């Protein structure tokens, strides 16, 4: 562990997983005193992620302490190689719907200042790529203070449902949707389907059933291949158990005649509730509108916890958009020390982001369609010229045209 002090702070760069593990108690205290965090910044979630995926990366977790040694901030970072670049990323990148730094209430500005300075002290990286930042993320303070090249790039859309009494919520939708939802709930009620939250004592088995039902529910349909890996399962098993034990999450099971036919994980923050994943048997998918069952339960839980909305998290699946009261964008912040490696890297992701935004649009401009077709070629050339000081003129010209759009 590398440690150095300034006139105000002590900053450490944690590089060992054992030191990461020993931070649990302090981390939890900091988490509960940070205003902008979500459960994806909890120790339970991120340490479980590191146990599953950490062997691919180098831990570079930055801690910031005040003059009295009190932990006031954490930047959970790691070094990895991707797209031909050495990148500084958040721990949890990929499986986490929201990522951020942790900053104790009242210390946000000092954590941002110390964090930006500490990132500059970490060697070997070419770009910093901070994924899945919400509009109010604490990491944007670091972005604003960064003096090198930087850019903000759209990454995902997160549909959210206003938490209102159920009948009032349904009245905001069209008649056909109201009819379909009510019919699905009546059918489930008639069949004796009821929802139970797993207790900490039976959480382990409930988590295993939830993961199995998720895979079964997507059988025969397009599913993210990473959801079928052992690493993904290991992370979810560990994270869900730890989050349930610490009150940051709950597995809710829909039972009929003693059998679990559907299940979903809800994660809890101080003013946050999100539905991470759901699963169901094939028979339940055919007989019930399972999304109506899970959203009905999610809204009821949100109301009990005095949350203003149910966050369906990233993804524009049709069922999410049908329910959504609003859609909030998350972005990635791409920072660099030098424009030489940063420019092609940032240009590639700007292009990719714009293609993603237009991919389902009939109004996509021709240059977007052409760019999508050439994306693999662009990626190879970006890699080739990433570390060269003398790139061909056409590369710089293409980047300049992109910035002008």
Secondary structure, DSSP 8 states (H G I E B T S, - for coil): -EEEE-SS-EEEEE--HHHHHHTHHHHHHHHHT-SS--GGGSHHHHHHHHHHHGGGSEE-EEEEE-TT--EEEEE-EEEEEETTEEEEEETTTTT-S----EE-TT-HHHHHHHHHHHHHHS-S-SEEEEEEE-TT-THHHHHHH--S-EEEEEEEEEEEEE---HHHHHTTS-HHHHHHHHHHHHHHHHTT-EEEE--GGGHHHHHHHHHHHHHHHTTTS---GGGGSHHHHHHHHHHHHHHHHTTSEEEEEEEETTEEEEEEEEEE-SS-EEEEEEEE-HHHHHHS-HHHHHHHHHHHHHHHTT-SEEEEEEB--HHHHHH-SEEEEEEEEEEES-HHHHHHHHHHHHHHHHHHHHTT-TT--HHHHHHHHTHHHHHHHHHHHTT-SS--HHHHHHHHHHHH-
